[in-house]
Amino acid sequence: MYATPLRYVSAPRMWEPATGPGAEPAIRIGRRRLALAEIVAVREEHVIDSDTGGLMLMATAFMVAAIFLVVLVLDFYWRTRFLIGAGIFAALAFASLSELPGLRPIRFTRLAIETATGEQLFTTVDAADAAALRLAIETRERLAA
């Protein structure tokens, strides 16, 4: 038996209609239950982001360590063998920076569901799932009115 790559496995929806006999219409998102009567508005955002913070932090830390070792050798007369460590730290810093152009953007859809008590965020990488949730909220609001 062969393993299936994760991206080809269909994931269950993170939301579902939560209606029962005699209950008011609601939507269940994860563990939260939102009554449709409480929903004021729904905003949809398509977000494209790149996670560069970790690589920039590592590059900065390694470059600071390299400069620190160079200053110790040149100004405080430490042994010159510590310049090898400075070279290694500088190489690691440049390796971190060289990863930046190869990053692919992260694309996801965020629904901001404004309720009477505040704002709930629903985030998914599947734009069709977000559109289906928005449609379910809008059609149920029309049916309830």
DRENDO-1510 file (C-alpha; in Angstrom, 1 decimal, always signed):
<recs>
REC; n; res; u; v; w
REC; 1; MET; +0.0; +0.0; +0.0 .
REC; 2; TYR; +1.3; +3.4; -1.0 .
REC; 3; ALA; +1.0; +6.6; +1.0 .
REC; 4; THR; -1.1; +9.3; -0.6 .
REC; 5; PRO; +0.5; +12.8; -0.6 .
REC; 6; LEU; -1.3; +15.1; +1.8 .
REC; 7; ARG; -2.3; +17.7; -0.7 .
REC; 8; TYR; -4.4; +15.2; -2.6 .
REC; 9; VAL; -6.4; +14.1; +0.5 .
REC; 10; SER; -9.7; +16.0; +0.8 .
REC; 11; ALA; -9.9; +17.6; +4.2 .
REC; 12; PRO; -13.3; +17.8; +6.0 .
REC; 13; ARG; -14.9; +21.2; +6.1 .
REC; 14; MET; -14.2; +23.3; +9.1 .
REC; 15; TRP; -17.7; +24.6; +9.3 .
REC; 16; GLU; -21.2; +23.2; +9.1 .
REC; 17; PRO; -24.8; +24.3; +9.5 .
REC; 18; ALA; -25.8; +23.8; +13.1 .
REC; 19; THR; -29.6; +23.7; +13.1 .
REC; 20; GLY; -31.8; +21.3; +15.0 .
REC; 21; PRO; -35.5; +20.8; +15.5 .
REC; 22; GLY; -36.9; +23.9; +17.2 .
REC; 23; ALA; -33.5; +25.6; +17.3 .
REC; 24; GLU; -32.6; +28.9; +15.7 .
REC; 25; PRO; -30.5; +28.8; +12.5 .
REC; 26; ALA; -26.8; +28.8; +13.3 .
REC; 27; ILE; -23.4; +28.0; +11.8 .
REC; 28; ARG; -20.8; +25.9; +13.7 .
REC; 29; ILE; -17.2; +27.0; +12.9 .
REC; 30; GLY; -14.8; +24.6; +14.7 .
REC; 31; ARG; -16.0; +24.6; +18.3 .
REC; 32; ARG; -17.8; +27.9; +18.1 .
REC; 33; ARG; -21.5; +28.2; +17.3 .
REC; 34; LEU; -22.7; +31.5; +15.7 .
REC; 35; ALA; -26.4; +32.2; +15.6 .
REC; 36; LEU; -27.3; +33.7; +12.2 .
REC; 37; ALA; -29.4; +36.3; +14.0 .
REC; 38; GLU; -26.3; +37.7; +15.6 .
REC; 39; ILE; -24.3; +38.0; +12.4 .
REC; 40; VAL; -24.1; +41.6; +11.3 .
REC; 41; ALA; -21.8; +41.5; +8.3 .
REC; 42; VAL; -19.2; +39.2; +6.5 .
REC; 43; ARG; -16.1; +40.5; +4.9 .
REC; 44; GLU; -13.9; +38.4; +2.7 .
REC; 45; GLU; -10.1; +39.1; +2.2 .
REC; 46; HIS; -7.7; +37.3; +0.0 .
REC; 47; VAL; -4.3; +37.4; +1.7 .
REC; 48; ILE; -1.0; +36.7; +0.1 .
REC; 49; ASP; +1.9; +36.6; +2.5 .
REC; 50; SER; +5.5; +35.5; +2.6 .
REC; 51; ASP; +7.1; +34.3; +5.8 .
REC; 52; THR; +10.4; +36.0; +5.7 .
REC; 53; GLY; +10.7; +37.0; +9.4 .
REC; 54; GLY; +12.5; +33.8; +10.5 .
REC; 55; LEU; +15.1; +33.9; +7.8 .
REC; 56; MET; +15.8; +37.6; +8.3 .
REC; 57; LEU; +16.1; +37.0; +12.1 .
REC; 58; MET; +18.6; +34.2; +11.6 .
REC; 59; ALA; +20.6; +36.2; +9.0 .
REC; 60; THR; +20.8; +39.1; +11.5 .
REC; 61; ALA; +21.8; +36.9; +14.4 .
REC; 62; PHE; +24.5; +35.1; +12.5 .
REC; 63; MET; +25.9; +38.4; +11.1 .
REC; 64; VAL; +26.0; +39.9; +14.5 .
REC; 65; ALA; +27.9; +36.9; +15.8 .
REC; 66; ALA; +30.4; +37.1; +13.0 .
REC; 67; ILE; +30.9; +40.8; +13.5 .
REC; 68; PHE; +31.3; +40.2; +17.3 .
REC; 69; LEU; +34.0; +37.6; +16.7 .
REC; 70; VAL; +35.9; +39.9; +14.2 .
REC; 71; VAL; +35.8; +42.8; +16.7 .
REC; 72; LEU; +37.1; +40.5; +19.4 .
REC; 73; VAL; +40.0; +39.4; +17.2 .
REC; 74; LEU; +40.9; +42.8; +15.8 .
REC; 75; ASP; +40.4; +45.1; +18.8 .
REC; 76; PHE; +40.9; +42.8; +21.8 .
REC; 77; TYR; +43.7; +40.7; +20.3 .
REC; 78; TRP; +41.9; +37.3; +20.6 .
REC; 79; ARG; +43.5; +34.5; +18.7 .
REC; 80; THR; +43.2; +34.6; +14.9 .
REC; 81; ARG; +41.7; +31.1; +14.8 .
REC; 82; PHE; +38.4; +32.7; +16.0 .
REC; 83; LEU; +38.2; +34.3; +12.5 .
REC; 84; ILE; +37.2; +30.8; +11.3 .
REC; 85; GLY; +34.1; +31.0; +13.4 .
REC; 86; ALA; +33.4; +34.5; +12.1 .
REC; 87; GLY; +33.6; +33.1; +8.5 .
REC; 88; ILE; +31.2; +30.2; +9.4 .
REC; 89; PHE; +28.7; +32.6; +11.0 .
REC; 90; ALA; +28.9; +34.9; +7.9 .
REC; 91; ALA; +28.4; +31.9; +5.6 .
REC; 92; LEU; +25.3; +30.9; +7.6 .
REC; 93; ALA; +24.0; +34.5; +7.4 .
REC; 94; PHE; +24.4; +34.6; +3.6 .
REC; 95; ALA; +22.8; +31.1; +3.3 .
REC; 96; SER; +19.8; +32.4; +5.2 .
REC; 97; LEU; +19.6; +35.4; +2.9 .
REC; 98; SER; +20.0; +33.2; -0.2 .
REC; 99; GLU; +16.8; +31.3; +0.8 .
REC; 100; LEU; +14.7; +34.5; +0.5 .
REC; 101; PRO; +14.2; +34.6; -3.3 .
REC; 102; GLY; +13.1; +31.0; -3.4 .
REC; 103; LEU; +10.1; +31.5; -1.0 .
REC; 104; ARG; +6.7; +30.9; -2.4 .
REC; 105; PRO; +3.9; +33.1; -1.3 .
REC; 106; ILE; +1.3; +31.7; +1.1 .
REC; 107; ARG; -2.2; +32.3; -0.2 .
REC; 108; PHE; -5.3; +32.0; +2.0 .
REC; 109; THR; -8.8; +33.5; +2.4 .
REC; 110; ARG; -9.9; +35.1; +5.6 .
REC; 111; LEU; -13.6; +35.7; +6.5 .
REC; 112; ALA; -14.2; +38.3; +9.1 .
REC; 113; ILE; -17.7; +37.6; +10.5 .
REC; 114; GLU; -18.9; +40.5; +12.5 .
REC; 115; THR; -21.4; +39.6; +15.3 .
REC; 116; ALA; -23.2; +41.6; +17.9 .
REC; 117; THR; -20.6; +40.6; +20.5 .
REC; 118; GLY; -17.5; +41.1; +18.4 .
REC; 119; GLU; -15.6; +39.7; +15.4 .
REC; 120; GLN; -14.9; +36.1; +14.6 .
REC; 121; LEU; -12.2; +35.2; +12.0 .
REC; 122; PHE; -12.4; +32.1; +9.8 .
REC; 123; THR; -9.2; +31.4; +7.8 .
REC; 124; THR; -8.8; +28.7; +5.2 .
REC; 125; VAL; -6.5; +28.0; +2.2 .
REC; 126; ASP; -9.4; +26.8; +0.2 .
REC; 127; ALA; -11.2; +29.7; -1.4 .
REC; 128; ALA; -14.1; +27.5; -2.4 .
REC; 129; ASP; -14.7; +26.6; +1.2 .
REC; 130; ALA; -14.7; +30.3; +2.3 .
REC; 131; ALA; -17.1; +31.1; -0.6 .
REC; 132; ALA; -19.4; +28.3; +0.4 .
REC; 133; LEU; -19.4; +29.5; +4.1 .
REC; 134; ARG; -20.2; +33.1; +3.0 .
REC; 135; LEU; -23.0; +31.9; +0.7 .
REC; 136; ALA; -24.4; +29.8; +3.5 .
REC; 137; ILE; -24.5; +32.7; +5.8 .
REC; 138; GLU; -26.0; +35.1; +3.2 .
REC; 139; THR; -28.7; +32.7; +2.0 .
REC; 140; ARG; -29.7; +31.7; +5.6 .
REC; 141; GLU; -29.9; +35.3; +6.5 .
REC; 142; ARG; -32.3; +35.9; +3.6 .
REC; 143; LEU; -34.3; +32.8; +4.5 .
REC; 144; ALA; -34.5; +33.8; +8.2 .
REC; 145; ALA; -35.8; +37.3; +7.3 .
</recs>
